[in-house]
Amino acid sequence: MPLIKIETNQALPEDTAALLRQASAAVAGMLGKPESYVMVSLTHNPHMSFAGSSAPLAYVELKSLGLPEPRTPGLSATLCEFLEAHLEIPAERVYIEFSGPERHLWGWNSATF
């Protein structure tokens, strides 16, 4: 049930469907989870500021059952590389929130995990 939410003030590419597919595959690969469970949310929000500047930035949430907390530094690096490559957002302009909810706190298909 990985979920990645990306909110950015950077203009999105014309082919956002391709970016969504790439993000989905990247998250599945990073976490070793089936891509069939990955959800991606991509939001353009021009009304964002970081360090007093509206230069390109992103706020990312990565949620997953069983999130490997010791691996978050590596996950952070991989996500920042992805954002730099696909949206031209430098790593120092990215905040990432990681969370690993309890199975009973994540619903899907009329039940919980």
RAQUI-V949450 format. One record per residue. N is the residue number from 0. SS is DSSP state (H for helix, E for strand, L for the rest). OMEGA is omega in whole degrees, -180 to 180 (* if undefined). D_FIRST is the distance of its C-alpha to the first C-alpha in whole Angstrom. Layout:
N/SS/OMEGA/D_FIRST + N/SS/OMEGA/D_FIRST
This chain:
0/L/178/0 + 1/L/175/4 + 2/E/172/6 + 3/E/177/10 + 4/E/179/13 + 5/E/175/16 + 6/E/-176/19 + 7/E/174/23 + 8/L/180/26 + 9/L/177/27 + 10/L/-179/28 + 11/L/179/25 + 12/L/-180/26 + 13/L/-179/27 + 14/L/-179/25 + 15/H/178/22 + 16/H/179/20 + 17/H/178/21 + 18/H/177/19 + 19/H/179/16 + 20/H/-180/16 + 21/H/179/17 + 22/H/179/14 + 23/H/180/11 + 24/H/-180/13 + 25/H/-180/14 + 26/H/179/11 + 27/H/180/10 + 28/H/-179/13 + 29/H/-174/13 + 30/H/-178/10 + 31/L/-179/11 + 32/L/177/8 + 33/L/180/9 + 34/H/-180/9 + 35/H/178/9 + 36/H/-174/5 + 37/L/173/6 + 38/E/180/7 + 39/E/175/11 + 40/E/-178/13 + 41/E/-177/17 + 42/E/172/20 + 43/E/179/23 + 44/L/-178/25 + 45/L/-177/29 + 46/L/179/29 + 47/L/179/28 + 48/L/177/30 + 49/E/-179/29 + 50/L/177/32 + 51/L/-177/35 + 52/E/176/34 + 53/L/173/32 + 54/L/-177/32 + 55/L/-178/29 + 56/L/177/26 + 57/E/169/22 + 58/E/-175/20 + 59/E/170/16 + 60/E/174/13 + 61/E/-180/10 + 62/E/178/8 + 63/L/171/6 + 64/L/179/6 + 65/L/180/10 + 66/L/-178/10 + 67/L/-175/14 + 68/H/179/16 + 69/H/-179/19 + 70/H/-176/18 + 71/H/176/17 + 72/H/178/20 + 73/H/177/20 + 74/H/178/16 + 75/H/180/19 + 76/H/-179/21 + 77/H/179/19 + 78/H/178/18 + 79/H/176/21 + 80/H/179/22 + 81/H/-179/20 + 82/H/177/21 + 83/H/-177/25 + 84/H/-172/25 + 85/H/-178/23 + 86/H/179/24 + 87/L/177/27 + 88/L/180/26 + 89/L/-176/28 + 90/H/-178/25 + 91/H/178/28 + 92/H/-177/27 + 93/E/168/23 + 94/E/179/21 + 95/E/175/18 + 96/E/178/16 + 97/E/173/14 + 98/E/179/12 + 99/L/-177/10 + 100/L/173/10 + 101/L/-176/12 + 102/H/-178/10 + 103/H/179/12 + 104/H/178/12 + 105/L/-178/8 + 106/E/176/9 + 107/E/172/9 + 108/L/177/12 + 109/L/180/14 + 110/E/172/13 + 111/E/180/11 + 112/L/*/9
